[in-house]
Amino acid sequence: SGGVVVKKIEQGALNDQTRMRDGFIITKVNGKPVNNLDELKKVVGQQTQITISGIYPGYSEIFEYPLDLSNNDQ
């Protein structure tokens, strides 16, 4: 339960640095649970190195995507 659904991946760090696809459900950032967009924004904050964890609907495997946001203009 909970999480943030990725509706559409645009140009930027997610597109450039990961293989994340639309529909991915973000459940944690740097190991901290996120249940909505406000919590996601709060956990990410000003951090430049994050790891997004979550699942794709229909799969039980947890996927992790490390991101470097230090040069992100988006």
C-alpha positions, 0 to 999 in steps of 0.5 A: 500500500502507498507509494507514488505512481510515475505517470509519464517520464519526461526528459531529465535525470530519470530518463537519462540515468535509469531504465524506469518506465511509466507506471513504476510505483515509487515506494522508498527513496534512500530507504525511507518509505514514501506514500504520496508526492509530498512525502517524496519531495520531502525525502528527496529535498536537496539531496543530490545522490538518491536511490529510488526503490519500488515495483512495477504493477504485476511484478513482485520484484523490487527495482532500485534506481540510483540517481545523481541529481547534482547536474540536473537542470530539470 
